[in-house]
């Protein structure tokens, strides 16, 4: 079964409301047919309502974070049910910036994944190693542990409702990119972990993206690899023309 490519733009903490609206008006009718490629924008929470209201037939909106609790005294946090009530379809979970700056752990990643799936929101689960881990030659072991912990207590049926994004920390926002071969090798390793956990059927269907300084110049070579099913893109997703180039590259 062919895996449908997915290109997710992660806006991080950029844009104003006017910027966000100008972007969606520019790309909405231009993104490819959703039957061919899933085009997603993961925006700051404050913009989600405005963007979901204006998403067209082929564009989908995602959040950048959520809490794992259904509700409660968690000032400043947003629940999965809140996101779902706004029509949000995706959520980024465990991004390295969340892990580094906001104390996200493998355990909280797992709890958020379980909650997202329960609320029918597709989690984009981020895993990836530091430069030190890469240089030590322990990338596969480190990333394997992250994947196993993220999928704890998740059934085979629910695992198929998730997406993994492999983002080597040393390549995020640095301009350094893993070579297509490096990225594909690590992603093949991730797919083997999924195979160990759930078997061949799930492993062959689950989509695994690459992220880390993906841009319009390297996206085609990355997407040409056997096991890379799309990209989670930061800076290159902020410009409408650039974003459209990225999603169109997934058609080739």
C-alpha contacts under 8 A as a table, 3 or more apart, distances in Angstrom:
res1	aa1	res2	aa2	distance
1	X	204	X	7.55
1	X	205	X	6.94
2	X	205	X	7.70
3	X	205	X	6.16
3	X	206	X	7.60
3	X	207	X	6.57
3	X	229	X	6.83
4	X	35	X	7.92
4	X	36	X	6.53
4	X	37	X	5.92
4	X	38	X	7.31
4	X	207	X	7.89
4	X	229	X	7.17
5	X	36	X	7.46
5	X	37	X	5.11
5	X	38	X	6.32
5	X	207	X	7.79
5	X	229	X	4.96
5	X	230	X	5.02
5	X	250	X	6.22
6	X	37	X	5.74
6	X	38	X	4.57
6	X	39	X	6.13
6	X	40	X	7.54
6	X	209	X	7.54
6	X	229	X	6.57
6	X	230	X	4.74
6	X	231	X	6.61
6	X	247	X	7.99
6	X	250	X	7.70
7	X	37	X	7.56
7	X	38	X	6.24
7	X	39	X	5.25
7	X	40	X	6.16
7	X	230	X	5.30
7	X	231	X	4.99
7	X	232	X	6.14
7	X	233	X	7.49
7	X	246	X	7.28
7	X	247	X	5.88
7	X	250	X	7.60
8	X	39	X	6.17
8	X	40	X	4.51
8	X	41	X	5.59
8	X	42	X	6.81
8	X	231	X	6.24
8	X	232	X	4.81
8	X	233	X	6.14
9	X	40	X	6.16
9	X	41	X	4.71
9	X	42	X	5.79
9	X	232	X	5.88
9	X	233	X	4.82
9	X	234	X	5.99
9	X	236	X	7.96
9	X	237	X	4.95
9	X	238	X	7.59
9	X	243	X	7.55
10	X	41	X	6.31
10	X	42	X	4.86
10	X	43	X	6.48
10	X	64	X	7.34
10	X	232	X	6.75
10	X	233	X	5.76
10	X	234	X	4.91
10	X	235	X	7.80
10	X	237	X	6.82
11	X	14	X	5.84
11	X	15	X	7.78
11	X	41	X	7.46
11	X	42	X	6.22
11	X	43	X	5.41
11	X	44	X	7.11
11	X	234	X	6.06
11	X	235	X	7.16
11	X	237	X	6.90
11	X	238	X	6.26
12	X	42	X	7.95
12	X	43	X	6.82
12	X	44	X	6.63
12	X	64	X	7.34
12	X	234	X	7.24
13	X	44	X	6.50
14	X	44	X	7.94
15	X	18	X	7.81
15	X	19	X	5.35
15	X	20	X	6.10
16	X	19	X	5.05
16	X	20	X	6.18
17	X	20	X	5.08
17	X	21	X	6.21
17	X	47	X	6.49
18	X	21	X	5.20
18	X	22	X	6.10
19	X	22	X	5.17
19	X	23	X	6.19
20	X	23	X	5.15
20	X	24	X	6.40
20	X	47	X	7.28
20	X	51	X	7.58
21	X	24	X	5.28
21	X	25	X	6.18
21	X	50	X	7.54
21	X	51	X	7.05
22	X	25	X	5.28
22	X	26	X	6.21
23	X	26	X	5.12
23	X	27	X	6.36
23	X	239	X	7.43
23	X	240	X	5.79
24	X	27	X	5.29
24	X	28	X	5.42
24	X	51	X	7.06
24	X	54	X	7.30
24	X	55	X	7.25
25	X	28	X	5.60
25	X	29	X	7.81
25	X	54	X	7.91
26	X	29	X	7.57
26	X	30	X	7.63
26	X	240	X	6.34
27	X	30	X	5.07
27	X	31	X	6.09
27	X	240	X	6.05
27	X	241	X	7.94
27	X	244	X	6.89
28	X	31	X	6.15
28	X	55	X	6.43
28	X	56	X	5.65
28	X	58	X	7.55
28	X	59	X	6.43
29	X	56	X	6.81
29	X	58	X	7.94
30	X	244	X	7.31
31	X	39	X	6.96
31	X	58	X	6.47
31	X	59	X	6.83
31	X	244	X	6.39
31	X	247	X	7.04
31	X	248	X	7.56
32	X	36	X	7.01
32	X	37	X	6.58
32	X	39	X	7.73
32	X	58	X	6.77
32	X	247	X	7.26
32	X	248	X	6.74
33	X	36	X	5.53
33	X	37	X	6.53
33	X	58	X	5.72
34	X	37	X	5.11
34	X	38	X	5.23
34	X	39	X	7.16
34	X	57	X	7.65
34	X	58	X	4.82
34	X	59	X	7.45
35	X	38	X	7.44
36	X	251	X	6.98
37	X	247	X	7.32
37	X	250	X	6.74
37	X	251	X	6.90
38	X	58	X	7.41
38	X	59	X	7.35
38	X	60	X	7.74
39	X	58	X	6.93
39	X	59	X	5.31
39	X	60	X	6.28
39	X	247	X	6.48
40	X	59	X	5.94
40	X	60	X	4.78
40	X	61	X	5.52
40	X	62	X	6.63
41	X	59	X	7.80
41	X	60	X	6.51
41	X	61	X	5.00
41	X	62	X	5.78
42	X	61	X	5.85
42	X	62	X	4.15
42	X	63	X	4.93
42	X	64	X	5.74
42	X	90	X	7.56
42	X	91	X	7.17
42	X	92	X	7.44
43	X	47	X	6.52
43	X	48	X	6.53
43	X	61	X	7.33
43	X	62	X	6.40
43	X	63	X	5.66
43	X	64	X	6.39
44	X	47	X	5.76
44	X	48	X	6.86
44	X	63	X	6.61
44	X	64	X	6.52
45	X	48	X	5.29
45	X	63	X	6.21
45	X	64	X	7.39
46	X	49	X	7.47
47	X	50	X	5.55
47	X	51	X	6.23
48	X	51	X	5.20
48	X	52	X	5.97
48	X	61	X	7.24
48	X	62	X	7.75
48	X	63	X	7.35
48	X	86	X	7.44
48	X	88	X	7.43
49	X	52	X	5.31
49	X	53	X	6.16
49	X	86	X	6.05
50	X	53	X	5.39
50	X	54	X	6.60
51	X	54	X	5.16
51	X	55	X	5.97
51	X	61	X	6.96
52	X	55	X	5.13
52	X	60	X	7.48
52	X	61	X	6.13
52	X	86	X	7.24
52	X	87	X	6.43
52	X	88	X	6.95
55	X	58	X	7.70
55	X	59	X	5.62
55	X	60	X	6.35
55	X	61	X	7.38
56	X	59	X	5.54
56	X	60	X	7.80
60	X	88	X	7.72
60	X	89	X	6.72
60	X	90	X	7.97
61	X	88	X	5.67
61	X	89	X	6.14
61	X	90	X	6.63
62	X	88	X	5.50
62	X	89	X	5.66
62	X	90	X	4.15
62	X	91	X	5.09
62	X	92	X	7.44
63	X	66	X	7.57
63	X	83	X	7.64
63	X	88	X	7.00
63	X	90	X	6.22
63	X	91	X	4.52
63	X	92	X	6.31
64	X	91	X	5.56
64	X	92	X	4.76
64	X	93	X	7.09
65	X	78	X	7.97
65	X	91	X	6.12
65	X	92	X	5.71
65	X	93	X	5.93
66	X	77	X	6.85
66	X	78	X	5.30
66	X	79	X	5.56
66	X	80	X	6.20
66	X	91	X	7.43
66	X	93	X	7.71
66	X	112	X	7.15
67	X	70	X	7.89
67	X	77	X	6.15
67	X	78	X	5.77
67	X	79	X	5.15
67	X	80	X	6.95
67	X	112	X	6.41
68	X	79	X	6.81
68	X	80	X	7.37
68	X	108	X	7.41
68	X	111	X	5.60
68	X	112	X	4.41
68	X	113	X	7.89
68	X	114	X	7.93
68	X	115	X	5.73
68	X	116	X	7.84
69	X	72	X	7.07
69	X	79	X	6.62
69	X	115	X	7.57
70	X	79	X	6.02
70	X	80	X	7.06
70	X	81	X	6.94
70	X	115	X	7.84
71	X	74	X	7.87
71	X	79	X	6.48
74	X	77	X	5.68
78	X	82	X	6.52
78	X	83	X	7.41
79	X	82	X	5.19
79	X	83	X	6.53
80	X	83	X	5.06
80	X	84	X	6.09
80	X	115	X	6.88
80	X	116	X	5.98
80	X	119	X	6.37
80	X	121	X	7.60
81	X	84	X	4.98
81	X	85	X	6.07
81	X	119	X	6.44
82	X	85	X	5.15
82	X	86	X	6.63
83	X	86	X	5.29
83	X	87	X	6.61
83	X	88	X	5.39
84	X	87	X	5.05
84	X	88	X	5.31
84	X	89	X	7.14
84	X	119	X	6.94
84	X	120	X	7.80
84	X	121	X	7.03
85	X	88	X	7.52
88	X	91	X	7.92
88	X	121	X	7.23
89	X	120	X	7.71
89	X	121	X	5.08
89	X	122	X	6.15
90	X	121	X	5.31
90	X	122	X	4.60
90	X	123	X	5.78
90	X	124	X	7.04
91	X	116	X	7.74
91	X	121	X	6.86
91	X	122	X	6.31
91	X	123	X	5.00
91	X	124	X	6.01
92	X	95	X	6.80
92	X	123	X	5.90
92	X	124	X	4.73
92	X	125	X	6.26
92	X	126	X	7.30
93	X	109	X	6.30
93	X	112	X	7.11
93	X	113	X	7.24
93	X	123	X	6.31
93	X	124	X	5.88
93	X	125	X	4.99
93	X	126	X	6.14
94	X	98	X	6.13
94	X	99	X	6.23
94	X	104	X	6.55
94	X	105	X	7.59
94	X	106	X	7.75
94	X	109	X	5.55
94	X	125	X	6.09
94	X	126	X	5.17
94	X	127	X	7.18
95	X	98	X	5.25
95	X	99	X	6.38
95	X	125	X	7.56
95	X	126	X	5.14
95	X	127	X	7.31
96	X	99	X	4.88
96	X	100	X	5.92
96	X	126	X	7.24
96	X	127	X	7.52
96	X	128	X	7.57
96	X	167	X	7.97
96	X	169	X	6.56
97	X	100	X	5.03
97	X	101	X	5.74
97	X	102	X	7.50
98	X	101	X	5.49
98	X	102	X	5.03
98	X	103	X	6.73
98	X	104	X	5.63
99	X	102	X	5.79
99	X	103	X	5.16
99	X	104	X	4.08
99	X	105	X	6.15
100	X	103	X	6.17
100	X	104	X	7.22
101	X	104	X	7.97
104	X	108	X	6.23
104	X	109	X	6.93
105	X	108	X	5.24
105	X	109	X	6.10
106	X	109	X	5.04
106	X	110	X	6.27
106	X	146	X	6.43
106	X	149	X	6.07
106	X	150	X	6.30
107	X	110	X	5.19
107	X	111	X	6.43
107	X	149	X	6.92
107	X	150	X	7.32
108	X	111	X	5.00
108	X	112	X	6.11
109	X	112	X	5.17
109	X	113	X	6.15
109	X	125	X	7.92
109	X	150	X	5.98
110	X	113	X	5.08
110	X	114	X	6.27
110	X	149	X	6.47
110	X	150	X	4.37
110	X	151	X	6.34
110	X	152	X	6.60
111	X	114	X	5.24
111	X	115	X	6.31
112	X	115	X	5.09
112	X	116	X	6.00
113	X	116	X	5.14
113	X	117	X	6.21
113	X	123	X	6.13
113	X	125	X	7.63
113	X	150	X	7.17
113	X	151	X	7.76
114	X	117	X	5.43
114	X	118	X	6.24
114	X	153	X	7.94
114	X	154	X	6.86
115	X	118	X	5.02
115	X	119	X	6.31
116	X	119	X	5.18
116	X	120	X	6.25
116	X	121	X	5.04
116	X	122	X	6.58
116	X	123	X	6.19
117	X	120	X	4.93
117	X	121	X	5.59
117	X	122	X	6.35
117	X	123	X	7.09
117	X	158	X	6.70
117	X	161	X	6.86
117	X	162	X	7.61
118	X	121	X	7.60
122	X	161	X	6.08
122	X	162	X	5.51
122	X	163	X	7.16
123	X	161	X	7.79
123	X	162	X	5.32
123	X	163	X	6.17
124	X	162	X	6.41
124	X	163	X	4.76
124	X	164	X	5.46
124	X	165	X	6.31
125	X	150	X	7.74
125	X	162	X	7.45
125	X	163	X	6.11
125	X	164	X	4.67
125	X	165	X	5.78
126	X	164	X	6.01
126	X	165	X	4.73
126	X	166	X	5.94
126	X	167	X	6.58
127	X	143	X	6.31
127	X	146	X	6.35
127	X	147	X	7.10
127	X	164	X	7.48
127	X	165	X	6.35
127	X	166	X	5.16
127	X	167	X	5.97
127	X	168	X	7.57
128	X	143	X	5.92
128	X	166	X	5.57
128	X	167	X	4.82
128	X	168	X	4.40
128	X	169	X	5.95
129	X	133	X	5.94
129	X	134	X	6.54
129	X	139	X	6.09
129	X	142	X	6.86
129	X	143	X	6.65
129	X	167	X	7.59
129	X	168	X	5.05
129	X	169	X	5.61
129	X	170	X	7.51
130	X	133	X	5.21
130	X	134	X	6.31
130	X	168	X	6.44
130	X	169	X	5.03
130	X	170	X	5.57
131	X	134	X	4.99
131	X	135	X	6.09
131	X	168	X	7.86
131	X	169	X	7.02
131	X	170	X	5.16
132	X	135	X	5.15
132	X	136	X	6.12
133	X	136	X	5.06
133	X	137	X	6.40
133	X	138	X	5.63
133	X	139	X	5.77
133	X	142	X	7.72
134	X	137	X	5.25
134	X	138	X	6.20
134	X	139	X	5.25
135	X	138	X	7.77
136	X	139	X	7.84
137	X	140	X	7.98
138	X	141	X	5.46
138	X	142	X	6.17
139	X	142	X	5.19
139	X	143	X	6.01
139	X	186	X	7.88
140	X	143	X	5.32
140	X	144	X	5.86
140	X	186	X	6.69
140	X	189	X	6.68
140	X	190	X	7.99
141	X	144	X	5.13
141	X	145	X	6.32
142	X	145	X	5.35
142	X	146	X	6.54
143	X	146	X	5.02
143	X	147	X	6.26
143	X	190	X	7.41
144	X	147	X	5.18
144	X	148	X	6.18
144	X	189	X	7.78
144	X	190	X	6.51
144	X	193	X	6.43
145	X	148	X	5.20
145	X	149	X	6.19
146	X	149	X	5.34
146	X	150	X	6.11
147	X	150	X	5.06
147	X	151	X	6.30
147	X	190	X	7.41
147	X	193	X	7.44
148	X	151	X	5.43
148	X	152	X	6.33
148	X	193	X	7.49
148	X	197	X	7.90
149	X	152	X	5.30
151	X	154	X	5.40
151	X	159	X	7.35
154	X	158	X	6.07
154	X	159	X	6.14
155	X	158	X	5.17
155	X	159	X	6.00
156	X	159	X	5.00
156	X	160	X	6.53
156	X	198	X	5.86
156	X	202	X	6.92
157	X	160	X	5.57
157	X	161	X	7.21
158	X	161	X	5.16
158	X	162	X	7.19
159	X	162	X	5.52
159	X	202	X	7.56
159	X	206	X	7.77
160	X	163	X	7.88
160	X	202	X	6.39
160	X	205	X	7.22
160	X	206	X	5.79
162	X	206	X	7.26
162	X	207	X	7.84
163	X	206	X	6.57
163	X	207	X	5.37
163	X	208	X	6.00
163	X	209	X	7.59
164	X	207	X	6.49
164	X	208	X	4.71
164	X	209	X	6.11
165	X	208	X	5.61
165	X	209	X	4.48
165	X	210	X	5.56
165	X	211	X	6.48
165	X	231	X	7.46
165	X	232	X	6.66
166	X	183	X	7.98
166	X	187	X	6.90
166	X	208	X	7.07
166	X	209	X	6.05
166	X	210	X	4.99
166	X	211	X	6.02
167	X	171	X	7.34
167	X	172	X	7.08
167	X	210	X	6.05
167	X	211	X	4.59
167	X	212	X	5.43
168	X	171	X	5.53
168	X	172	X	6.85
168	X	178	X	7.68
168	X	211	X	7.42
168	X	212	X	6.37
169	X	172	X	5.44
169	X	212	X	7.41
170	X	174	X	7.06
170	X	176	X	7.32
170	X	212	X	7.96
171	X	174	X	5.51
171	X	175	X	6.57
171	X	176	X	4.85
171	X	177	X	5.13
171	X	178	X	6.84
171	X	212	X	4.67
171	X	213	X	5.97
172	X	175	X	7.35
172	X	176	X	7.55
172	X	177	X	7.97
172	X	211	X	7.38
172	X	212	X	4.29
172	X	213	X	5.54
173	X	176	X	7.80
173	X	212	X	6.79
173	X	213	X	5.65
173	X	234	X	7.56
173	X	235	X	7.53
174	X	213	X	6.76
175	X	213	X	5.37
176	X	212	X	7.60
176	X	213	X	6.40
177	X	212	X	5.96
177	X	213	X	5.68
177	X	214	X	7.18
178	X	181	X	7.82
178	X	182	X	5.72
178	X	183	X	5.70
178	X	212	X	7.61
179	X	182	X	5.07
179	X	183	X	6.14
179	X	222	X	7.87
180	X	183	X	5.17
180	X	184	X	5.96
180	X	221	X	6.43
180	X	222	X	4.89
180	X	225	X	6.74
181	X	184	X	5.11
181	X	185	X	6.03
181	X	225	X	7.48
182	X	185	X	5.19
182	X	186	X	6.36
183	X	186	X	5.37
183	X	187	X	6.14
183	X	210	X	6.98
183	X	222	X	7.87
183	X	228	X	7.94
184	X	187	X	5.01
184	X	188	X	5.98
184	X	225	X	6.21
184	X	226	X	7.13
184	X	227	X	5.96
184	X	228	X	6.22
185	X	188	X	5.10
185	X	189	X	6.38
186	X	189	X	4.95
186	X	190	X	6.36
187	X	190	X	4.86
187	X	191	X	6.20
187	X	208	X	6.91
187	X	227	X	6.47
187	X	228	X	6.98
188	X	191	X	5.02
188	X	192	X	6.30
188	X	227	X	6.19
189	X	192	X	5.05
189	X	193	X	6.47
190	X	193	X	5.08
190	X	194	X	6.46
191	X	194	X	5.04
191	X	195	X	6.13
191	X	203	X	5.69
191	X	204	X	7.81
191	X	208	X	7.94
192	X	195	X	4.82
192	X	196	X	6.18
192	X	203	X	7.23
193	X	196	X	5.04
193	X	197	X	6.27
194	X	197	X	5.01
194	X	198	X	5.83
194	X	199	X	7.06
194	X	202	X	7.27
194	X	203	X	5.36
195	X	198	X	5.28
195	X	199	X	4.33
195	X	200	X	5.30
195	X	201	X	7.93
195	X	202	X	6.95
195	X	203	X	4.91
196	X	199	X	5.90
198	X	201	X	7.72
198	X	202	X	6.02
198	X	203	X	7.06
199	X	202	X	5.96
199	X	203	X	6.31
200	X	203	X	5.07
200	X	204	X	5.95
201	X	204	X	5.35
201	X	205	X	6.46
202	X	205	X	5.23
202	X	206	X	5.91
203	X	206	X	5.53
207	X	228	X	7.88
207	X	229	X	5.69
207	X	230	X	7.96
208	X	227	X	7.29
208	X	228	X	6.00
208	X	229	X	5.49
208	X	230	X	7.08
209	X	228	X	5.64
209	X	229	X	5.27
209	X	230	X	4.64
209	X	231	X	4.70
209	X	232	X	6.39
210	X	222	X	7.89
210	X	228	X	6.46
210	X	229	X	7.77
210	X	230	X	6.41
210	X	231	X	4.74
210	X	232	X	6.15
211	X	214	X	6.17
211	X	231	X	5.52
211	X	232	X	4.72
211	X	233	X	5.87
212	X	232	X	7.74
212	X	233	X	7.13
212	X	234	X	7.80
213	X	233	X	7.15
213	X	234	X	7.14
213	X	235	X	7.66
213	X	236	X	7.96
214	X	218	X	6.38
214	X	219	X	6.03
214	X	231	X	7.38
214	X	232	X	7.82
214	X	233	X	5.81
214	X	234	X	7.56
214	X	236	X	7.01
215	X	218	X	5.65
215	X	219	X	5.78
215	X	233	X	7.57
215	X	236	X	5.39
215	X	242	X	7.91
215	X	246	X	7.40
216	X	219	X	5.59
216	X	220	X	7.79
216	X	236	X	7.29
216	X	242	X	6.47
216	X	245	X	6.40
216	X	246	X	5.97
217	X	220	X	7.34
218	X	221	X	5.58
218	X	222	X	6.35
219	X	222	X	5.15
219	X	223	X	6.06
219	X	246	X	6.66
219	X	249	X	6.98
220	X	223	X	5.13
220	X	224	X	6.08
220	X	249	X	5.86
220	X	250	X	7.49
221	X	224	X	5.18
221	X	225	X	7.10
222	X	225	X	5.81
222	X	228	X	6.97
223	X	226	X	7.98
223	X	228	X	5.75
223	X	229	X	6.66
223	X	230	X	6.25
223	X	231	X	8.00
223	X	249	X	7.89
223	X	250	X	6.77
224	X	228	X	7.54
225	X	228	X	5.64
228	X	231	X	7.91
230	X	250	X	6.97
233	X	236	X	6.29
233	X	237	X	5.86
234	X	237	X	5.67
234	X	238	X	7.35
235	X	238	X	5.63
236	X	239	X	6.54
236	X	242	X	6.04
236	X	243	X	6.54
237	X	240	X	7.17
237	X	242	X	6.33
237	X	243	X	4.72
238	X	242	X	7.55
238	X	243	X	6.97
239	X	242	X	5.26
239	X	243	X	6.06
240	X	243	X	5.09
240	X	244	X	6.16
241	X	244	X	5.20
241	X	245	X	6.24
242	X	245	X	5.08
242	X	246	X	6.35
243	X	246	X	5.08
243	X	247	X	6.41
244	X	247	X	5.25
244	X	248	X	6.03
245	X	248	X	5.21
245	X	249	X	6.12
246	X	249	X	5.18
246	X	250	X	6.87
247	X	250	X	5.34
247	X	251	X	7.34
248	X	251	X	5.40
248	X	252	X	7.49
249	X	252	X	5.68
